[in-house]
Amino acid sequence: MRTNGQIEADAQADCNSAQFLEWVDRDLGYSQADIDSLIQRSAPAGVGIVNPDAWLEELRGESRHVR
């Protein structure tokens, strides 16, 4: 079994050996019009949600039990 010191040394070695390969500029291509369209399409589904915070917490709680 490895000690915490060995794990830390390995992590430091990994950081020291890292090399920059290339910069990739990611343009996901979402425009404000795309986002607005998605919001409009999803708005009817949220009409019945009285307390969005409680609803999200319920969803997050369920997903924690699935794993």
C-alpha positions in Angstrom: 0.0 0.0 0.0 1.3 3.4 -0.9 1.7 6.1 1.7 0.3 9.6 1.4 3.9 10.8 0.9 4.3 8.5 -2.1 1.0 9.6 -3.6 1.9 13.3 -3.2 5.3 12.6 -4.8 3.7 10.9 -7.7 1.3 13.7 -8.2 4.1 16.3 -8.1 6.1 14.2 -10.6 3.0 14.2 -12.9 2.7 18.0 -12.7 6.4 18.4 -13.4 6.3 16.2 -16.5 3.2 17.9 -18.0 3.7 19.5 -21.4 1.6 21.9 -23.3 0.6 20.3 -26.6 -1.7 22.8 -28.3 -4.3 25.4 -27.7 -7.7 24.5 -29.1 -10.0 27.4 -29.5 -13.5 26.0 -29.0 -16.4 27.9 -30.5 -19.5 25.9 -29.6 -21.5 28.0 -32.1 -24.3 28.9 -29.8 -25.9 32.2 -30.5 -28.1 34.2 -28.3 -31.0 33.4 -30.7 -30.3 29.7 -30.2 -30.4 30.0 -26.5 -33.6 32.1 -26.6 -35.2 29.5 -28.8 -34.4 26.7 -26.3 -35.7 28.8 -23.4 -39.0 29.4 -25.3 -39.3 25.7 -26.1 -38.7 24.6 -22.5 -40.8 27.3 -20.8 -44.1 25.4 -21.0 -42.6 22.4 -19.1 -41.7 24.7 -16.1 -45.1 26.3 -15.7 -46.2 23.8 -13.0 -43.0 24.1 -10.9 -44.0 26.2 -7.9 -40.6 26.2 -6.1 -37.7 25.8 -8.6 -35.1 25.4 -5.9 -37.0 22.6 -4.2 -37.6 20.9 -7.5 -33.9 21.0 -8.4 -32.9 19.7 -5.0 -35.3 16.8 -5.5 -33.8 16.0 -8.9 -30.3 16.2 -7.6 -31.2 14.0 -4.6 -32.7 11.3 -6.9 -29.6 11.4 -9.1 -27.3 10.9 -6.1 -29.1 7.6 -5.3 -28.8 6.3 -8.8 -25.0 6.1 -8.8 
